[in-house]
Amino acid sequence: MPATWFVTRVPSDRRIATWKVNAINRTRSLLQAIHPASSAPWDGAGCATAYSCVMPENAPNLPPGPRLPRLLQASRWLFAPFPFMQSCADRYGDPFTVRMTGLPPMVFFTDPSAIRQIFTGDSQQFRAGQANRIFESILGPNSLLLLDGSRHRRERKLLMPPFHGARMRLYGEMMWAIADRSIDAWPVGTAFPIHPRLKEVTLEIILRVVFGVDEGPRLARLRGLVRDALRILDGSNPLRNVWIWRRFARLRSDIRKLLREEVSRRRATLPNEGTDIMSLLVTARDEDGRPMTDEEIRDEMITLLVAGHESTAASLAWVIHRLLEHPDVLEAARAEVASVVGNGPDLGAPTADQVANLVYLDAVIKETAR
């Protein structure tokens, strides 16, 4: 059964040595794991293919981990994942192996240098698409995150143009307008949870900028379906709520159907002047002049939605949280914005040059992300 090399960051104050993983056999049957700081490294056979590799279930070179029954390990992971990972890191060090019912062994790394090595390693050894196959039921088989090799390169080239140049400046103005309108509706003088509000902002931006759906019945329908589906992905435990995944399957089917209809509608109106990302992908052609299929566009739209919604909202929430924790930093950031962009109720969207000159605010955002 394959072993999955799963990359995560477990909170820990300990400095843990790095593992180096190298695939050294063309038949993909040999894995050499070198522990540079250990006098007794593991050795054995296997195969490294990034986060997942084909190796025997009892491969001797897997790092240590809990000996609990697989079902019990799975339940601890599902009900309390972070305490479970922390307890494993405290007891077994880095890396450690977790074995759960119905899944291949998962090897967890907690040391930043090991994680950096995995993310910057040879793509022929570290196949992210193969490791991400667990998300196929959500993203679809054509998602960029699930592809490797030539297919990944083709899809990436087709996806990149909308995220450059004048289009990004246009998207910036649209994002500013949506955020400004949303913030005007926030309560004043009373505490409120900001993360849900920011998720509403990022969802609206994706629906308008990425999907390009104008206000009306189609947008209302898509917004409702996406909200319900994301709510399930955000907070449901599959053991506690088995029934809810049936509802998710229905929502996923409805969303895919709606997106296919939207792609067909865009193709029927070609050539058009659409500037949203979906319209640009409909007109995109690869080096051989081939367009993306409806299924490819559909899956990439879902990928952009899932990847850009929660992560962006969470990052913004943490930035605001950190700023409020440090009033001096908040005041410095506000002063920079006032100096570069201006201050007042009638200001429009900042220009690209103004955004580039918000050096202090950029540092705050990057430090929060770090």
N, C-alpha and C positions, 0 to 999 in steps of 0.2 A: 504494500500500500504506500502511496506517496507520502513523503514527510513535508510539511509546509513550514517554510522559514518565514515566520511572522515578525514584522518589525513594529515595535512599540516602545514607548518611553514610560518606564515605571518610576514614580517619584522615589528617589533614593539619595542618600548623602554619601554613599560609598563609591569609591573609584574602582571600577571593575575592568579587568583586562579585556582586550579585544580578541575576537575570533577572526581568523582569516579562512575564507572558504574558497577553494579552487577546484574547478572541474578539470581533471587531468586524464581523462580517458574518452576517446571518441565514441565508444560504445555506451557512454553515459552510465557506466557501472561502477565507477570508482570515485570516492569522495575523500579528499584529504583535509582534515580539520587540524589547524595548527594553533595552539594556544601559546602565545609568545611569553606570557608571564608565569606559566605553570611548569613545574618540574615533572609533571606526570600528565601530559596531554592525552586526549582520547585518540585512538586510531582504529581504523576499520574501513569497510567498503561502503560505497553508496554513490550518489550522483548529485551534483549541484546544478540546479536550474533555477537560480534566484531564490524566490520565496518558497518554491516547492521543488522537490526532487524525488525521483523514483528510487526507492531503496526498500530493503526488507523491513518488515514490521519490527523485527528484533535486531536491527542494525546496531553493532556494538559501539559505534562512534557517536551516537546521539548523546547529548548532555544529560545530566541527571534531572530528575523531576519527581513530583509526588507519585507514590505507589498506590494511591487510592483507586478504587474501581472506576472505570471509565465513566459510568453513569453519574457517580458522585462528583467527579471532576467537572463533568459537563454541567451539573446543576449548580456547582459553586461558580462556574464561569458565567452562567446565565443570570443568576440571581444577585451576585456580588462580584463582578469582574475585577474591579480595581483592588479591593482588599485581597482577592485571590491571587492576582498577579504580584502584589506587594509581598504577600507571605511567601510565595515561591521564590522571589528574588532574594528575600532576607535569608531563607533557609538554604537555597541551592546555589546562589550566586548567579553569574551571568556567563553564558546563556543557560536557560533551563528548558526542559521539554514537558509539554502537557499533552495528555492523551485523553480524548473524549469520544464518547459513543458515536459511531457513524462518521467520524472524521479521521483523516490521517494524523500522525503525530505533528504537533506544532512546536517549533523551537522559537523561544522568545529571546530577543536581545534587548538589553536596557542601557548599554553603554553608548554614548553619542558617537564615539569614534567608530564603533562597529556598525552602527546604523548608517553613518556617513559612507563607510566603505561599501555597504550593500547598495546604497542609492547611487553611488558613482562607479559601481563595478561594471564589468563587461556585460553588455546586454545579451550576449549569447549565453552567458552563464546565469545571469540574474534576470529571468523572464517575468517581468511584472504582470504581463497579460495572463500568463498561465496561472500565476498566483491569485489573480483577481477573478478567476472563473467562478468563485463562490458568489459573486454579485451578478451573474448572468441573468438570473430570474428577475432582477430588479432593473438592470440597465439595458438588457438585450444583448444578443450575441455579437452585434456589430459595433459595440461601444469601443472607443479608442482605448479605454482603460483595460480592455480585455484582449487587445491585439498585440502581437509581437512581429518582429521582422519586417518584411516588405509591406504587408498590409498596414502595419502601424505607421510606417513612414508615409505611405500614400494618404491615409486618413489625416495624419497630422498636417501634411502639406495643404490639404484641402480645407482644413479647419483654421489654419493660422491667419490667412489674409484679412478676415473681418476684424481681427484684434490688433490692427496696426493703423498708424497714420490718421488721416482725416476722419475715418469711421470711428475711431476711439474718441476723438474730440466730440463728435456728434453724440455718441453714446454717453459721454460725460455730461453733456447738457441735459439729456433725457434723465439720467440718473439723478442729477441735482434737482430737477423739477419734481420728480417723484418723491425724493427724500424731503424736499422743502414742504410739499403739500402734506405729506404724512406727519411731519413734525408739528405742523400747525394744529393738528388734531390731538396732540398729546396733552394730558392734563398738566396744569400749572399749579404749583403750590402744594402738591400732594405727592406722596411716594407711589410709584407703580413699577411693576416688573418690566424691565426694558427689553429683555431678550425676546419675548413674544412680539413686541412692537417692531423690533429690528427684523425679525423673520418675515413679518408682513411687508416691510420695505423691500427686502431682497427678493421676495417672491414676486412682488409687483414689477420690479426692475427686470427680472428674468422673463416674465410673461410679455412685457412690452418690448424690451431690447432684443432678447434672444428669439422669442417666438414671434414677435411682431404682430400680436393680435390686438386689434383696436377695440375700444369700448363698445360693448354690445352683447348680444346673447352668446356668441361664441366665446368671448373672453370670460363672461360670467360662468359659463358651463365648465370651461377648462380650469378656471380659478378654483371652483368648488371641488372638482375632482382631485386636483393637485393638492389642495389643502388637506383633504381627507386622507389621501395616500401618504403625504409627508407626516401627518399626525401619527399614523400607524408606525412608520419607520422611526420616528423620533422617540417614541416612548413605550412601545409594546414589548412585553416579554413573551416569547413564543411558547413557553411552557404554561404560563398563566392564561394566555389568550389564544389558544389554538384556533378558535373559531374566527378570530379577527383576521387571520391570514387568508381565509376564504374571501372575506370582504376585500382585502387588499388585492387578491387575484382578480376580482371583478373590477375594481377601480383601475388596476393596471391595464386590463383589457379595454376598458372604456377610454382611457387616456391614449393608448396606442391607436385605437380606432379614430379618435378625434384628430390626432396628429397626422395620421395617414390621409384623412380627408383634407386637412389643411395643406399638406404638401401637394396633393393632387390639385387643389384650388390654385396654388401658386404656379404650378406647371402650366395650368390652363390659361393663365394670364400673362405668360412670357411673351415678349420681353417686358419686364416691369421695372419700376424705379424703386422697388423695396430696398431699404437700407438695413433692415433687421437681419440677424444672423441666419435665420431659416431661409429667407429669400435669397441671400447670398450663396448658401449651400446648394439651393436648387439650381442656380446658374453656374456653379463651380464645375470645372473640368480638370481632370488630372493630366499628366504629361502625354498620355495617349489619346486625349480628347474625350475620355469617358466621363459621364456624369455620375454622381452618387445615386444609388438606388433609393427608393422611398424608404425601405427598411433601414438603410444606413443613416439617412437623415433623421428618421424617427428615433433611432437609438442614440444618436449624438445629441439630439435635443433633450432626451431624458437624462443623459449623462451630465450635460451642462446644468440642468435643473438640480439634480441631486448633489453634484459636486459644488455648485456655486451658492446654494441656498443656505443650508445650515452652517457650513464652515464660515461663510462671510458674516452671517449674523452673529455667530459666536465670537469671531474676532473683534467685531465692532463692540459687542457687549463688554469684552475684556478690556478693550482700549478705554472705554468710558469708565469702567470700574477702577482701572489703575489711575486714570486722571483724577477721579474723585478721591482716591486714597492719597494723592500727592498734590495738594492745592498749589504749591509753588510751580510744579510742572504744568498744571492746568492753566495757571495765570500766564506762564511764559508761552504756552501754545496759543492761547487766546490773543495775546499781544502780537504774536507773529502773524496770525490770520488777519487781525485788524490792520496791521502794517502793510501786508502784501496784497490782500484782497479788498480791504476796506471794512466799514462797519455801518450798518443801517438797514432799515426794512426794505429798501428799494433796490438792493444789490441783485445783480443777475448772477448767472453761473460763472465761477472763476474760469479764466482762460487756462490753456495748457501751460503757458509760461508762468502764470501765477502759481499753479499747482506745483510746478517744478521748483519754484522758489520757496516752498513751504518746507524748508530743510529740517527745522526742529520738529514739526509735526510728523514728518516722515520718519524721523529717528524714534519718536515715541511709538509709532505704529509698529516699526520693525522690532523694537525692544520688547514690546508686548508679545508679539508673535514668537520671538525667541524664547 
